[in-house]
Amino acid sequence: MPKVIFPPRPKSAIPPTELDYYDKTGLWIAQYKYNGARAPIHIQNGQVNMCDRHGGQLRSYSMPINTEKQILALPGLDKSKEYWLDAELLIKTSAADTKQKIIFFDVLQAGNYFFLKPNQMTRLAILDEICGHPKQIDPLRGMGLSISEDLMLAPVFDKDFVTHFKEKIQFDECEGLMLRKRDSVIDNFGAKEYEIGWMVRCRKPNKNYPY
């Protein structure tokens, strides 16, 4: 396993009643917040490694060879570069048809580590290019843009946060929304776990948390 780049985690959470305020500022975008395991993926020299958000191995998952091949076949990968792609692995849900799907939602490194630049919107554009600009929503829960059999790209919403929060929470795979500040940058070297203020989670309530 290569040296881990720890992904940013949100410091705070908001109730759904605050989504409209964040929407109206025009400063934020949203993605679905998935009910899975945070699973950053490292790609270099034809090798793929996945870790959990603590930098360790995922105990309940071993990446199949077919999934590894799909990752190495991402249309926008430059074989000369090292990558860290931020992703969610769906291993917490019970439905068999979505089990072990991987959903990409940010990129931390593409050649150079993205410390201080580019900003969030440019990183999302880079990730979209890496994934081949997918356009079709998956036929399972409509929760991601289909890249291949087991890979998806998280859609990005620039308005109507309340609507997007409500549209998928009936499914076990989606907990709510993750808000990301448009002009934010990765401002930590990722040498250890850290929290930031430019991401905010908004989840449907469960027994462990109110939102």
C-alpha positions in Angstrom: 0.0 0.0 0.0 1.4 3.4 -0.9 1.6 6.3 1.5 -2.0 7.3 2.2 -3.4 10.7 1.4 -6.2 11.2 3.9 -9.4 12.7 2.5 -11.1 15.8 3.9 -14.1 15.3 6.2 -16.8 17.8 7.1 -16.7 19.3 10.6 -20.4 20.0 10.8 -23.8 18.8 9.8 -27.0 20.8 9.3 -30.7 19.8 9.5 -32.7 19.8 6.2 -34.5 23.0 7.2 -31.2 24.9 6.5 -30.7 23.6 3.0 -32.7 26.4 1.4 -30.5 29.0 3.1 -27.3 27.3 1.7 -29.0 27.0 -1.7 -29.8 30.7 -1.9 -26.3 31.9 -1.1 -25.1 30.6 -4.5 -21.8 29.6 -2.8 -22.4 25.9 -2.6 -23.0 22.8 -4.7 -24.4 19.5 -3.6 -23.9 15.8 -4.2 -25.8 12.9 -2.8 -24.4 11.6 0.5 -24.1 7.9 0.1 -24.6 5.2 2.8 -21.4 3.3 2.4 -17.8 3.3 3.4 -15.5 6.2 2.5 -12.9 4.6 0.2 -10.1 6.7 -1.4 -8.6 4.9 -4.3 -4.9 5.1 -5.4 -3.9 4.4 -9.0 -0.3 4.3 -10.2 1.7 2.2 -12.7 -1.2 -0.1 -13.5 -1.9 -0.8 -9.8 -5.1 0.0 -7.8 -5.3 0.2 -4.0 -8.2 1.1 -1.9 -8.2 2.1 1.8 -10.8 3.2 4.3 -10.9 6.8 5.6 -8.5 5.9 8.4 -5.9 4.7 6.0 -6.4 1.1 6.8 -7.7 -1.9 4.8 -11.4 -2.4 4.4 -12.1 -5.5 6.4 -15.2 -6.6 4.7 -14.1 -6.0 1.1 -11.5 -7.2 -1.3 -11.6 -5.6 -4.7 -12.5 -8.1 -7.5 -10.1 -8.2 -10.5 -13.0 -7.1 -12.7 -13.5 -4.0 -10.7 -9.8 -3.2 -10.7 -9.8 -3.5 -14.5 -12.8 -1.1 -14.8 -10.9 1.5 -12.7 -7.7 1.1 -14.8 -10.0 1.5 -17.9 -11.3 4.9 -16.8 -11.3 6.9 -20.1 -9.4 10.0 -18.8 -6.6 8.3 -16.9 -3.0 9.3 -17.9 -0.9 6.2 -17.3 2.1 8.3 -16.5 0.3 10.0 -13.5 -0.4 9.0 -10.0 -4.0 9.5 -8.8 -6.0 9.6 -5.6 -9.8 9.5 -6.3 -12.2 10.1 -3.4 -15.0 7.5 -3.5 -17.8 5.7 -1.6 -18.0 1.9 -1.6 -21.6 0.6 -1.1 -21.1 -2.1 1.5 -23.5 -1.0 4.2 -26.7 -1.6 2.3 -28.6 -4.9 2.0 -29.8 -4.7 -1.6 -27.8 -7.1 -3.8 -28.0 -5.1 -7.0 -26.1 -2.1 -5.5 -23.7 -4.0 -3.2 -20.1 -3.1 -3.8 -20.7 -0.4 -6.4 -18.1 2.4 -6.2 -19.2 6.1 -6.6 -16.5 8.7 -7.3 -17.2 12.2 -5.9 -13.9 14.1 -5.8 -10.2 13.9 -6.9 -7.3 14.6 -4.5 -4.4 14.0 -6.9 -3.9 13.7 -10.6 -0.2 13.9 -11.1 0.3 16.6 -8.5 -1.5 16.6 -5.1 -4.1 19.3 -5.3 -2.9 21.4 -2.3 -4.4 24.9 -2.4 -5.4 24.6 -6.1 -7.4 23.9 -8.1 -10.7 24.8 -6.4 -13.7 22.5 -5.9 -15.4 23.2 -9.2 -12.2 22.6 -11.2 -11.5 19.4 -9.4 -15.0 18.2 -10.2 -14.4 19.0 -13.9 -11.1 17.0 -13.8 -12.9 14.1 -12.2 -15.6 14.3 -14.8 -12.9 14.1 -17.5 -11.2 11.2 -15.8 -14.5 9.3 -15.8 -15.2 10.0 -19.5 -18.0 12.6 -19.0 -20.7 10.0 -18.2 -24.3 11.3 -19.0 -26.6 8.3 -18.2 -28.1 7.9 -14.7 -27.7 4.4 -13.4 -30.8 2.2 -13.8 -30.6 0.9 -10.2 -31.6 3.8 -7.9 -30.8 6.8 -10.2 -28.1 7.8 -7.7 -25.1 8.2 -10.0 -23.9 8.6 -13.5 -23.0 5.2 -15.0 -19.3 4.8 -16.0 -19.1 1.0 -16.2 -20.7 -2.1 -14.6 -19.5 -1.3 -11.0 -18.4 2.4 -11.2 -20.5 5.6 -11.0 -19.8 9.3 -10.8 -21.8 11.4 -8.2 -24.0 14.0 -9.9 -23.5 17.6 -9.0 -26.4 19.9 -8.1 -26.1 23.7 -8.2 -29.6 24.5 -7.0 -32.8 23.0 -5.6 -31.1 21.4 -2.6 -34.3 20.6 -0.8 -35.7 18.8 -3.8 -32.5 16.8 -4.3 -32.4 15.9 -0.6 -35.9 14.4 -0.7 -35.7 12.6 -4.0 -33.5 9.7 -2.9 -33.7 9.3 0.9 -36.4 6.6 0.5 -33.5 4.4 -0.7 -31.1 2.8 1.7 -28.2 3.8 -0.6 -28.6 7.6 0.0 -28.5 9.3 3.4 -29.1 12.9 2.1 -26.7 15.5 0.7 -23.1 16.6 1.0 -22.6 20.3 0.4 -19.3 21.6 -1.0 -18.3 25.2 -1.2 -17.6 26.1 -4.8 -14.4 28.1 -4.3 -12.9 25.9 -1.7 -9.5 24.3 -2.0 -7.7 21.4 -0.3 -5.8 23.2 2.4 -4.2 20.3 4.2 -1.4 18.0 3.0 -3.5 14.9 4.0 -0.7 13.4 6.1 -3.2 12.5 8.8 -7.0 12.6 9.3 -8.5 16.1 9.3 -11.8 18.0 9.2 -12.7 21.1 7.2 -15.5 23.7 7.0 -16.0 23.7 3.2 -18.0 20.5 3.3 -21.3 20.2 5.3 -23.3 17.0 5.6 -27.1 16.9 5.7 -28.6 13.5 6.5 -32.0 12.0 7.1 -32.3 11.2 10.8 -31.6 7.7 12.2 -31.0 6.2 15.7 -27.4 7.5 15.8 -27.9 11.2 14.8 -30.7 13.7 14.2 -29.2 14.9 10.9 
